[in-house]
């Protein structure tokens, strides 16, 4: 005979999906789950307001067209009366800590710190990007930098690429693809310098074609590895959201909520889990 009481008790003691970091809630406004759709909603956003449109979109907010009122596409929570210095992501976490968009994009630890008032590593004296980055700045936690590091580039190489981008553009709003282009150029310059040194030291020495072929093979393999870790939708941010039950990881947190079926196997997505990589 089956002990139904114990069976029911065991099922009731199981933690809910959100306690396990699994998002099973569908967006309240799925038409704005796509990043570009949220961005389009801010076309009439007043320029005098002190909050960046990009920060609002990253936080999952949609402009309602009334004053400075915004609503989250996922949880439906509203935010308004923006002031100078407000961080949309932190304000979102402060007022709507259960929002699935926040859990996917920033994680539970970020929300806990916002709610408890703990200081953040990125908090500190502001700095003009034109002056360059300080040695102790935590910009390497940027998803674009992390994706380049996971591709095999060292922190020093990524740091150099960031500084080059900032010096050329006078801002630090870089994307992973832009950093990759700079890193590729740096690699090409190193190869050219090595070729020049070899010609100067021994002009009569024949080139080792096998070494050149091996180098090209490594560069091609490196490029393929970089592409596999990028989001297959925006091809910009790192893919770190796992679809359930199929287990495929092909989208970033900004693109994953718009998916109802896995683009790889076409199975219905019943839940999503954010993956964390050791750096």
C-alpha positions in Angstrom: 0.0 0.0 0.0 1.3 3.4 -0.9 1.6 5.9 1.9 -0.2 8.8 0.2 0.2 11.1 3.2 4.0 10.9 3.1 3.9 11.3 -0.7 1.8 14.5 -0.4 3.9 15.8 2.4 7.1 15.3 0.4 5.7 17.1 -2.6 4.5 20.0 -0.4 8.0 20.3 1.1 9.7 20.8 -2.3 10.8 24.4 -2.8 9.1 26.4 -5.5 10.9 26.9 -8.9 11.8 30.5 -8.1 13.5 29.4 -4.9 15.8 27.3 -7.1 16.5 30.2 -9.5 14.2 28.8 -12.2 11.9 31.3 -13.9 8.6 29.8 -15.1 6.6 33.1 -15.2 5.8 34.5 -18.6 6.1 38.3 -19.3 3.0 40.4 -18.8 3.8 42.3 -21.9 5.5 39.8 -24.2 5.5 42.2 -27.2 8.2 44.2 -25.3 10.4 41.2 -24.3 12.5 42.1 -27.4 15.2 44.6 -26.5 14.6 46.6 -29.7 10.9 47.0 -29.1 11.6 48.5 -25.7 14.1 50.8 -27.2 11.5 52.0 -29.8 9.1 52.9 -27.0 11.6 55.6 -25.8 11.5 57.4 -29.1 9.6 60.3 -27.4 11.5 60.1 -24.1 12.2 63.8 -23.1 15.8 64.7 -23.4 15.8 66.8 -20.2 15.2 63.8 -18.0 18.3 62.7 -16.1 18.2 59.0 -16.8 19.7 57.2 -19.8 17.4 55.4 -22.2 19.8 52.6 -22.5 19.9 52.0 -18.8 16.1 52.0 -18.7 15.8 49.5 -21.5 18.5 47.3 -19.9 16.4 47.3 -16.7 13.4 45.9 -18.7 11.4 49.1 -18.7 9.1 50.5 -21.3 8.1 54.1 -21.7 4.4 54.6 -21.3 4.4 58.0 -23.1 3.1 59.8 -20.0 5.5 62.1 -18.1 8.4 60.0 -17.1 6.4 56.9 -16.2 7.8 53.5 -17.2 6.6 49.9 -16.7 8.4 46.6 -16.7 7.5 44.4 -19.6 7.9 41.3 -17.4 6.5 42.0 -13.9 4.4 45.0 -14.9 5.7 47.2 -12.1 5.7 50.9 -12.7 8.4 53.5 -11.9 8.4 57.3 -12.3 9.6 60.6 -10.9 13.2 59.9 -11.9 15.9 62.0 -10.3 19.5 62.6 -11.1 21.7 59.7 -10.0 18.9 57.1 -10.2 20.0 53.7 -11.4 17.0 52.1 -13.2 18.3 48.5 -12.4 18.7 49.3 -8.7 15.3 51.1 -8.5 13.7 48.2 -10.2 15.2 45.8 -7.7 14.3 48.0 -4.8 10.6 48.1 -5.6 10.0 44.9 -7.4 12.5 42.3 -6.1 10.6 39.3 -7.4 10.8 40.5 -11.1 12.0 37.6 -13.3 13.8 40.0 -15.6 16.0 41.1 -12.7 16.7 37.6 -11.6 17.8 36.6 -15.1 19.9 39.7 -15.9 21.5 40.5 -12.4 20.8 37.5 -10.2 19.5 37.2 -6.6 22.7 38.4 -5.0 22.3 41.8 -6.7 18.7 42.1 -5.5 19.7 41.2 -2.0 22.4 43.9 -1.9 20.0 46.5 -3.2 17.4 45.6 -0.6 19.9 45.5 2.2 21.7 48.7 1.2 25.1 46.9 0.9 27.6 48.9 -1.2 28.5 47.7 -4.7 32.0 47.3 -6.0 31.2 49.5 -8.9 30.1 52.3 -6.5 32.7 55.0 -6.0 34.0 58.4 -7.3 32.9 59.1 -10.8 35.5 59.4 -13.4 35.6 61.1 -16.8 36.1 58.3 -19.4 38.3 60.6 -21.4 40.9 60.3 -18.6 41.1 56.5 -19.1 40.5 53.7 -16.6 42.1 53.3 -13.2 43.9 50.1 -12.3 41.4 49.2 -9.6 38.2 49.8 -11.7 35.9 46.8 -11.9 35.0 47.3 -15.5 36.1 43.8 -16.3 32.9 42.5 -14.9 31.2 44.0 -17.9 29.6 41.2 -19.9 31.4 42.3 -23.1 34.8 42.1 -21.3 33.9 38.7 -19.6 33.0 37.2 -23.0 36.4 38.3 -24.4 38.2 36.8 -21.4 36.3 33.6 -21.7 37.4 33.4 -25.4 41.0 33.1 -24.2 42.2 36.7 -24.1 44.0 37.9 -21.0 42.7 40.6 -18.7 45.7 42.8 -19.8 44.7 42.4 -23.5 41.0 43.2 -22.8 42.0 46.1 -20.6 44.2 47.5 -23.5 41.3 47.0 -25.9 38.9 48.9 -23.6 41.4 51.8 -23.3 41.7 52.0 -27.0 38.0 52.1 -27.5 37.6 54.8 -24.9 40.3 56.9 -26.3 38.7 56.7 -29.8 35.1 57.2 -28.8 35.3 59.1 -25.5 32.8 56.8 -23.8 32.8 53.3 -22.3 29.5 52.1 -23.8 31.3 49.3 -25.7 29.9 46.0 -27.1 31.6 42.6 -27.3 31.9 42.8 -31.0 33.6 46.1 -30.8 36.2 44.8 -28.4 36.8 41.8 -30.5 37.5 43.9 -33.5 40.1 45.8 -31.5 41.7 42.6 -30.2 41.8 41.2 -33.7 43.6 44.4 -34.9 46.1 44.1 -32.0 46.8 40.5 -33.0 47.4 41.5 -36.6 49.7 44.3 -35.6 51.7 41.8 -33.4 52.0 39.5 -36.4 53.2 42.3 -38.7 55.8 43.3 -36.1 57.1 39.8 -35.8 57.3 39.5 -39.6 59.3 42.7 -39.8 61.7 41.6 -37.1 62.3 38.3 -38.9 63.1 40.0 -42.1 65.5 42.4 -40.5 67.4 39.7 -38.5 67.7 37.2 -41.4 66.5 38.2 -44.8 67.8 35.0 -46.4 65.9 32.7 -43.9 62.9 31.1 -45.6 59.6 31.5 -43.9 58.3 28.6 -42.0 55.0 28.0 -43.7 53.9 25.3 -41.3 54.1 27.8 -38.4 52.0 30.3 -40.3 49.4 27.6 -41.1 49.3 26.6 -37.5 48.8 30.2 -36.4 46.0 30.7 -38.9 44.4 27.5 -37.7 44.6 28.7 -34.1 43.1 32.1 -35.0 40.2 30.4 -36.8 39.6 28.1 -33.9 39.7 31.1 -31.5 37.1 32.9 -33.6 34.8 29.9 -33.6 35.1 29.6 -29.8 34.2 33.3 -29.5 31.1 32.9 -31.6 29.8 29.9 -29.7 29.6 31.9 -26.5 27.8 34.9 -27.9 24.0 35.2 -27.8 22.6 33.8 -31.1 19.9 36.5 -31.2 21.8 39.8 -30.6 25.3 38.4 -31.3 26.6 40.9 -28.7 26.2 39.7 -25.1 27.2 36.4 -23.6 24.7 33.5 -23.8 24.2 32.5 -20.2 20.5 31.5 -19.9 19.6 27.8 -19.9 16.3 26.8 -21.4 14.3 24.1 -19.6 13.7 21.3 -20.2 15.9 21.0 -23.3 19.0 22.5 -21.5 20.2 24.6 -24.5 22.1 27.8 -23.6 22.1 30.1 -26.6 20.6 33.4 -25.4 21.6 36.3 -23.1 19.2 37.5 -20.4 18.0 40.4 -22.5 16.9 38.1 -25.4 15.9 34.9 -23.6 12.5 36.1 -22.2 11.2 36.7 -25.8 11.7 33.0 -26.6 8.7 30.7 -26.3 10.4 27.8 -28.1 14.1 26.8 -28.2 15.6 28.0 -31.5 17.7 24.9 -31.6 15.4 22.0 -30.9 12.0 23.8 -31.1 10.8 22.5 -27.8 8.5 24.6 -25.7 10.4 26.5 -23.0 8.9 25.9 -19.6 11.5 27.6 -17.5 14.8 29.5 -17.7 17.9 29.4 -15.4 20.8 31.9 -15.4 24.2 30.2 -15.6 27.2 31.6 -13.7 30.8 31.1 -15.1 33.9 31.0 -12.9 36.3 33.7 -14.0 
